[in-house]
Amino acid sequence: MGAYQYIAVDSVGKEHKGVLEGDTARHVRQLLRERKLMPVEVAEVESRERTRNRSFHLRRGMSTLDLALLTRQLATLLRAGLPLEEALLAVSEQTEKARLKSIVLGVRAKVLEGHTLAAGLEDFPHAFPNVYRATVSAGEQAGKLDSVLERLADYTESRHGLRQKISHAMVYPIVLTGLALGIIVLMLIYVVPKVVGVFETTGQQLPLLTRALIGLSEFLQNWWFAVVAAIVLVVLAVQRILRAENARRRLHWWLLRGPIVGRVIRGLNTARFTRTLSILTSSGVPVLEALRISATVVENLPMRDAIQDAAVRVSEGGAIGRALGQSKLFPPMSIHLIGSGEASGELDRMLERAATHQESEMDSLIGTMLSVLEPALIIAMGVMVLAIVMAILLPIFQINQLIN
């Protein structure tokens, strides 16, 4: 039995969409006719997802919040003693999102065919990340699927919380900058020409600041479309250049060398790596496989290369902490905690402590940066407005001196 998405119409022509379970597409059409619905389109969820993944979509995967909620519900139901297929059915009935429901029913269909949960998740790689599938597979092999799912729920919730914290913290500076730039541009285009134009009739040479302001205002009035086109072209060119891995690697190296930005990038990627490695090792995933999977969650390419090189050294008998420390890209405290965990046999616990330490340090650093950024933006915008006001007032002062 599989899961099928359908589009059907009733007797008055109203369209209905949903997901039904059936043996074949023909069986699902028959079920729809029994409900007095005329089937228009019936497609298996698995094949539909494959088509979606090959085509362009603004949002292919599943949000971290949806994934955390699904995982938490599934872990709770399994902990209560429900069979896996019944737990998946209950989770699908609780969600109100059509695509999420279709994915869960697609996974359930695979489980009903006798496959493992991890095998069912593999049919939806854009919804369930590689680290998620590997952890579930290890939990099934160890017979601790419910506890592993609870740990995965904590992991996805913490990742979602970190993203939300950063995005919420950036809302105020972005809004402030956009609003201030918009006001300044409107002043240059509409206000400044009317005010400064009065002084041009006097025949006196205007101050340099006023002439510069008039020139900038005229440029924006006559060539605003060229400015917009240039911005668009620059953005497209940068995106095209960064498609090449070597260009991205050079950019990531340059960012890592920054005194503040480099520290933030290093800390965030280290926290993500150690948290993921902790989840995998505590779930029973072999260390080499855990290192390989954990490298995929690191967005900075030089740091990802360092983890992959460390995995090679570990396969040759080296220690994880020493292998990671050779790159000198990871914070010394994290390397020290990993080495202590290896020596004491508590690697997963020390990895979790390293992740917690890095996350708290990054929270403090980002909070400090934002507390400095906000007044700095206000001062910068104030200086721009002051320059415009001075450019308007200087000719007035000049006229008064001539009169006196």
Beta strands, then each sheet from edge to edge (+ up, - down):
strand 1: 2-9
strand 2: 15-22
strand 3: 38-44
sheet 1: 2+ 1- 3+
end
